């Protein structure tokens, strides 16, 4: 028997398993910083300390829902900006909840928090129209972005279930865009002609993906000088690599690197998968935890069982998410979503559609009734979840995904 630790919030669950039955799906190339020290790649750009000279600089920082290594990289990044005329930090909360000071200190560290102005994004009150994309999105960006000359887009590169990859352009749209601009962009997830999801909108795909392309056009419409500083993290959420420079090319090369190291080949799908989001903040709420479920489905037979470990210390997520589960019929759900689109309605639709295609057993601190409303079955712990698995599946081969939000199973 072998043992694996599965992240659950800020703690771990230990699982003992038969290696002849279960395969642990992790990156085939080690992404541990101890084995591969952090490296920085400057791509198609003059160094940041030259580009910032005499300019007003705004650094956009991700919020709590995304580990980026910001406490680790920000001190060095800010030292590169010492020739700037001014430096401010803006938190890319999109339509996530506003941040408290304690959240900001957790993200940037106490020294940075005390030394620089910390700006909040207000998606419904403080945005400015900058133009229309070719898709028809009327783009409104946080007005504070337009007050500065050089915008540094920070964040982590990872898989994203409808933008293809995180990082890069996402710092602006949806990161600091208006609610209406975000909703328009995310509505591109749905097929414009037929029912269901647009097949071009999928994880690890940017070419031809209208969600990604709309984001890029929206970022260009700001008319500001952009510099990207994107990280790739190791298993312990430490900075392993940095891709910096041209906001398009540096991000693109970072996604190629990430795809190479985090896409894991499997010979065939299996009827059972045990998936951990990877712990906090990947499982801060169900909206974020859903991403691990999205990636895990690629390893599971239709009708199979997925056991999802997701603490969800902040509940289901945004107030506009949970009420959508009053629609239990997916066709009716989609009709209502198209008629009155909300960003997290799309997330709810995506979650419920997977709960219909697979049996999902959820180990979580959420109320059991809430889990059932979302189409899943609650379990208080991993052993209890395993006891609920159909005996025919319980003895079948399975996968274990300890880093479910960071690894993409791919059929070879």
Secondary structure, DSSP 4 states (H G I P E B T S, - for coil): -EEEEEEETTEEEEEEE-TTTEEE---SS---TTTS--EEEEESS--HHHHTTT-EEEEEEE-TTS---HHHHHHHHHHHTTTSSEEEEEEE-TTSPPPPHHHHHHHH-HHHHHHSEEE---TTTSEEEEEE-TT--EEEEETTGGG-SEEEEEEE--EETTTEE-SGGGGTTTTTB-HHHHHHHHHTTB-SSSSSB-TT--TT--TT-HHHHHHHHHHHTT--EEEEEEEEE-TTS-EEEEEEESTTHHHHHHHHHHHHHHEEEESS-EEEEEEE--STTTTSSHHHHHHHHHHHGGGEEEEEEEEEE---TTTT-SHHHHGGGG--SHHHHHHHHHHS--HHHHHHHHHHHHHHHSEEEEE-SS-HHHHHHTT-EEESSHHHHHHHS-HHHHTS-EEEETTTTT-EEEE-
